[in-house]
Amino acid sequence: MDKATCASAALLIALSSGFAGCTTVAPWERGNLAKPHMAVDPNPMQSLLRAHTYNTREAAASGGAAQGGGCGCY
């Protein structure tokens, strides 16, 4: 097989494996997917607070709006 055939075969495999994750969800299964423990981040407010505290104490400018001096004071 030449390069073009191998590349197209790899692309076909990648696309077919990507579409395997797409499925329809029955109405009675949607309640299970809406539960808090199924969320990617089950506690978004706690995550935001921890990120704010980390950015403030480390004086890291990683997207946080408030940076401190690194001493732990606010």
C-alpha positions in Angstrom: 0.0 0.0 0.0 1.2 3.5 -0.8 1.1 6.5 1.5 -2.2 7.9 0.2 -3.9 4.6 0.8 -2.5 4.3 4.3 -3.5 7.9 5.1 -7.0 7.5 3.8 -7.4 4.2 5.8 -6.2 5.9 9.0 -8.6 8.8 8.4 -11.5 6.4 7.9 -10.7 4.5 11.1 -10.4 7.7 13.0 -13.7 9.0 11.7 -15.5 5.8 12.3 -14.2 5.5 15.9 -15.3 9.1 16.5 -18.8 8.4 15.3 -19.1 5.4 17.5 -19.5 7.6 20.5 -22.5 9.4 19.1 -25.7 7.8 20.1 -29.3 8.7 20.8 -30.4 8.7 24.4 -33.8 7.4 25.4 -36.0 9.7 27.4 -35.9 7.5 30.5 -32.1 7.5 30.4 -31.7 11.2 30.4 -32.5 11.5 34.1 -29.5 9.3 34.8 -27.3 11.6 32.7 -28.6 14.7 34.5 -27.5 13.6 37.9 -24.8 15.7 39.6 -22.2 12.9 39.8 -22.3 12.5 36.0 -21.1 16.0 35.4 -17.6 16.7 34.3 -17.1 19.1 37.2 -19.7 18.2 39.9 -18.8 21.2 42.0 -18.1 24.2 39.7 -18.4 26.8 42.5 -15.9 24.9 44.7 -13.5 24.6 41.7 -13.7 28.3 41.0 -13.0 29.2 44.7 -10.0 26.8 44.8 -8.7 28.3 41.6 -9.1 31.8 42.9 -7.3 30.9 46.2 -4.5 29.1 44.3 -4.0 32.1 42.0 -4.0 34.5 44.8 -1.5 32.7 47.0 0.8 31.6 44.3 0.8 35.0 42.5 0.2 33.0 39.3 -1.2 34.8 36.4 -2.9 31.8 34.9 -6.1 33.5 33.8 -7.2 34.6 37.3 -8.2 38.2 37.8 -6.7 38.7 41.2 -3.1 37.9 42.0 -1.5 38.4 45.4 2.1 38.8 46.4 2.7 35.1 47.0 2.6 35.5 50.8 -0.9 34.1 51.2 -2.6 37.4 52.0 -5.5 38.6 50.0 
